């Protein structure tokens, strides 16, 4: 049960981290390419499409990284 909990927490934290960082990168890219400020981006459909298309790779990378971190933590826990 402890192993499942470690995997679950590490995957959830890494998914949140990668989605936050990825979406911030996409927003910064959109601001740079269009020259708009952050408060003007609410009307931009291109940003919504970028965020939607960027969500799947961010989730996959987050799951893979979380699994890797969970595996490393579980080996440290089980070796002690």
C-alpha positions as CSV (number, residue, x, y, z in Angstrom):
1,X,0.0,0.0,0.0
2,X,2.9,2.3,0.8
3,X,4.3,1.8,-2.7
4,X,1.1,2.7,-4.4
5,X,0.8,5.8,-2.3
6,X,4.4,6.9,-3.2
7,X,3.7,6.3,-6.9
8,X,0.4,8.2,-6.7
9,X,1.8,11.2,-4.9
10,X,4.9,11.4,-7.2
11,X,2.8,11.1,-10.4
12,X,0.2,13.7,-9.3
13,X,2.9,16.2,-8.2
14,X,4.9,15.8,-11.4
15,X,1.8,16.1,-13.6
16,X,0.8,19.4,-11.8
17,X,4.4,20.7,-12.1
18,X,4.7,19.9,-15.8
19,X,1.3,21.2,-16.8
20,X,2.0,24.4,-14.9
21,X,5.4,24.9,-16.4
22,X,4.3,23.9,-19.9
23,X,1.3,26.2,-19.9
24,X,3.4,29.1,-18.7
25,X,5.9,28.5,-21.5
26,X,3.1,28.5,-24.0
27,X,1.7,31.7,-22.6
28,X,5.1,33.3,-22.7
29,X,5.6,32.2,-26.3
30,X,2.2,33.6,-27.3
31,X,2.9,36.9,-25.6
32,X,6.3,37.1,-27.4
33,X,5.0,36.1,-30.8
34,X,1.9,38.4,-30.8
35,X,3.2,41.3,-28.7
36,X,0.1,41.2,-26.5
37,X,0.1,41.6,-22.7
38,X,-1.1,38.9,-20.4
39,X,-4.5,40.6,-19.7
40,X,-5.2,40.8,-23.5
41,X,-4.7,37.1,-24.1
42,X,-8.2,36.2,-23.0
43,X,-9.6,36.9,-26.4
44,X,-6.9,34.9,-28.3
45,X,-8.2,31.6,-29.7
46,X,-4.7,30.7,-30.8
47,X,-3.6,30.5,-27.2
48,X,-6.5,28.2,-26.3
49,X,-5.5,25.9,-29.2
50,X,-1.9,25.9,-28.1
51,X,-2.8,25.1,-24.6
52,X,-5.1,22.3,-25.6
53,X,-2.5,20.8,-28.0
54,X,0.2,21.1,-25.4
55,X,-1.7,19.4,-22.6
56,X,-1.3,15.8,-23.9
57,X,2.6,15.9,-24.1
58,X,2.7,17.6,-20.7
59,X,0.6,14.9,-19.2
60,X,2.6,12.1,-20.8
61,X,5.9,13.7,-19.6
62,X,4.5,14.2,-16.1
63,X,3.3,10.6,-15.9
64,X,6.7,9.2,-17.1
65,X,8.7,11.5,-14.8
66,X,6.4,10.7,-11.8
67,X,6.8,7.0,-12.4
68,X,10.6,7.4,-12.5
69,X,10.7,9.4,-9.3
70,X,8.3,7.0,-7.6
71,X,10.4,4.1,-8.6
72,X,13.5,5.8,-7.2
73,X,11.8,6.6,-4.0
74,X,10.4,3.1,-3.6
75,X,13.9,1.6,-4.0
76,X,15.3,3.9,-1.4
77,X,12.4,3.1,1.0
78,X,12.6,-0.7,0.5
79,X,16.4,-0.8,0.8
80,X,16.4,0.7,4.3
